[in-house]
């Protein structure tokens, strides 16, 4: 099964190896990464990894609507050559929750008359980190919000290959047969205020804030790739999303295999 991810990322250099390693580990085998105004070495790391892994890198430097441009380009260029394509960010880790492989999690939906599957966020907090710690995001940030936290009602899309898709936003797209969640409930918006998130088959760990240092130095003034590039997130945005009520242990199940996969990618980088 051809399982792809399209992602636009900016200055995720310290975490891009982990992000790729994790998604390779759970079964994705094509990556289309759009490096947007990156100046932290992330693009160079991606290009070096592309010599060994199925990673396609595009440098992108546009003033506004960068995410929509990237998504449209990826779908028109590569959408016909995949079975499913997920559209997620660099602080989002898309994982199966009842099996080891995303392909297994998607199998029950292959025969369903749908164009895309919407996967809900599970937002992770700063885990009391003032300074950004070394090491893996998935290990450093184990605690997350309760399911009832309203932003968890956001979804991101996994689109069936070859569909006629009109990309007007970053969360949910216009498709001929519609987007449904894993319970086969129809989705009409990228934020489904009236639906309780379901994580029986898939979820997206959304590391929205990370440490206070990361927020102040990087995320606060980064703008919105799918909206206003001059957006400044107020300190209150961090405190709103710094939710650490729960640790359900799901992420821990991947840690040993993730560490081994990260070492593999690091060895490939060291070879050049």
Beta strands, then each sheet from edge to edge (+ up, - down):
strand 1: 3-9
strand 2: 30-36
strand 3: 55-60
strand 4: 84-87
strand 5: 92-96
strand 6: 116-123
strand 7: 155-160
strand 8: 179-180
strand 9: 186-187
strand 10: 202-206
sheet 1: 3+ 2+ 1+ 4+ 7- 6+ 8+ 9-
sheet 2: 3+ 2+ 1+ 4+ 7- 6+ 10+ 5-
end
